[in-house]
């Protein structure tokens, strides 16, 4: 199976000018992810797992290295160097990111939050987007009474399930997961994993950070161990 993403010597430094310090978020991280694979990033806290994901999504601009993504529409793209317009188009069409926290415009109903990525693509009618969003929220155990309520009023676990729904509804080619199940109860974890399994069966490639070793063992095809800026990294 060919690689969808090849990461070579990725590094990220944070310049703290007021303190005259440089903090290394990650250094010399290298791995490949094959199409349809789930690669787990594992290692102690503070070893740069979330930093790697944010560099891939370009929330952070990498300080060095190459991130070669095989785009369906644009061919090979180096995510470390691509212009913002290219990155935004990839986020709209091919790459999605589920963080640990839901960040949305206040006073927007949950159903609208989940529908938005489909509507932004411009190839799905509103009625169809609403139907898909309703079914996905049902599957993730969000009560129908909350579908037209504002996520700011939800519990942490409910917010995270809305977050997952928004990130996966459009079935991206590459899905980045930063501890997506950390705040969920066991029944909700099971529901979320069923959604992810369905996406994998349809060809979505995933890179994930999971706090639970049992989840890593159950989900991951391979594990990439991070040792932090001071050490090497390796895949297993």
N, C-alpha and C positions, 0 to 999 in steps of 0.2 A: 504494500500500500504506500503510495507516495506521500511525502511530508506536506502538510498544509502550512506549517510554520517552522522556521529554523531560526533559533536564537544563538548568536555567536558573541561571546565575550561582552554581554550586556553589563553596563555599569551605570550607577546613578549616584551622584554626589549632591549634597545640599549645602549651599554656602550660607552660613549664618554671619552676615556681615557685621551686625551689631556686636557679636561676641568674638569676631575674627576667628571663626572656626569653620572647618569643613567636616561634615558628617557623611560617611559613606553608607548609603542605603543598601546597595548591593554591588558586587564587583565580580567581573569575569564569569557571569552566568551563561552557560551554554547548554542547549538541549534541542531536540526536534520533537514535533508532535505529528503523528500520522493522521490522515483523514479518518474521521469516525472514532478516534481514540479519546479516552479520558486520561489525562496525565495529572497526577496529584503532585503539588508542591508541598514538601514536608520538611520539618526541621524545627529547632527550638524557636521560641518567641524572639523577635528582633533580628532574625537572619535574612530578612528582606523578601519574604514570600509575597506580601501585599504590594511591596514596591515593584516587584517584577510584573505583577498583573497591571498595575497602574501605568507602567511604562508601555506595556503592550497595548493598552487602551488609549495611551497618550494623554492621560491625566497628568502624568509626569513626562517631561521631555528627557529622554536618556542622555547621559553624559558621554557615553561611548558604546560601541558595539553595533551590530546589525540585527535587525528583526525582520527577516524576509517572510512575508505573507503572500501566499499564492492566491491572489484575488480572482474571483470568478469573472468579474467585469473588467478589471484593469491589468490583469497579469501580475507578475511579481512586483511587490511593493515593499520597500524598506520602511517599516513603521517608525524607525528612529529618525528618518530624514524627510518623510513625506510631508508636503505642504498641508496646512490646516484644512483646506478645501477637500483634499483627498481623504484625510482622516475622518472628517465629518460625513462624507459620502459612504465610507466603509462602515461607520457606526450606524448609518441609516439602513444599509443594505446587507451587511455581512457579519459584523462583529458586535456582540452584546456583552454587557458587564452587569453582574449582580453583586452589589456590595453588601456589607453588613447592615447598612442603614438605608431607609427609604428617604429620599430627598425629592419632594414634589412641591408644586405651587400650592399654597394653602387654599382651602375651600374649593378644591376640585374633587368630585366624587371618585370613589375607588374604581368604578367601572370605566370612567373617562381616563383615569391614570393608566389602566391596563390597555385600553383601546388605542391610546395615543401613538405607540410605535407602529401599529398597523396603518393608521390613518396617515401618518407622516410619510410612509412609503408611497402612498398615492395609488396603489393597485388593488385596494380592498374597499368595497363599499361600506358605508357606515353601519348599515343593518347587519352585514356579515361580521364586521369587527365587533359589534355589540354581542352578537351570538357567541362568537369565539371567546370573548372576554368573560361572558356570563358562565359558560361551560368551564372555563379554566378556574375561575374563582370558586365555583362549586366544587371542582375537583380538589382544590387546595383548602377546602373546609372553611371558606368565608361565607357566613350566613347571608341569604338573599336580603335580609333586612339591612345589611351593611353595604350592599353594592352601591347605593346612591348616597351613602354617608361619606364624611371626609376622613381620610386615613389619619390625619393628625389626632383624631379622637380615639383611634384604635389602640389596642394593646401592642406591645412590642412584637409579639409573635404574629399577630394579625397584620401588622405593617410589613413584616418581613415576607409573609406569604403574598401580599400584594406586590412587593418588590420582585419576588421570583416570577410571578405571573407577568409582570410588565417586561421582564428581561427575556422571557422565553416564548411569548405568544407568537412572535413572528418567525420562530424557528431559524435563528441565525446559523451561519456556517461555522463560526467560532464563538463559543460562549465562555466567558471568564467568570469564575465563581470565587468570591472571597468570603469564606465561611458562611454560606447561604443558609445553613440549618442550625447555626449556633444558638439562636433564641427560640427554637421550636420545641414543642412537646413531642413525645414519641409518635403519636398518631399523625401529627403534622409533618414530622420528618418522613414517615412512611409515604405520605401523600406526595411530598415534594420529590422524593426519590423515584416514585412511579412516573412523575412528569419528566424528570431528567432521563429516565430509562427509555421513555418513548421517543424523546428527541434524539438520543443516541442511536436508536434503531432506525431513525429516519436520516441519519448521516451527520448530525451535528457533532463537531469536534469540541472538546471541553478541556480547559485547564482550571484546576480547582485547588483551593486551600480549604482543608477540613480539619476541625479541631479534634475530631474523634477518630482514633486509629482504626476502630472497627469499620467506620465508614470508608476510610481509605482502602482498607483490605477488601471491602465488599464492592467498591465502585471502580477503583483505578485499574487500568490496564498496566500502567507503569507508574513508578514513583521517582520524582527527582528530589534528592535530598539537598537542602541548602545548609551551608555551614557559616553563613555570614560573611561580611567583607574581609575578615581576616583569614578565612579558610577556603578550601576548594569546594566545588559542588560536583555531584555525580548523580547519575540516573541508575535505577535498578528495574 
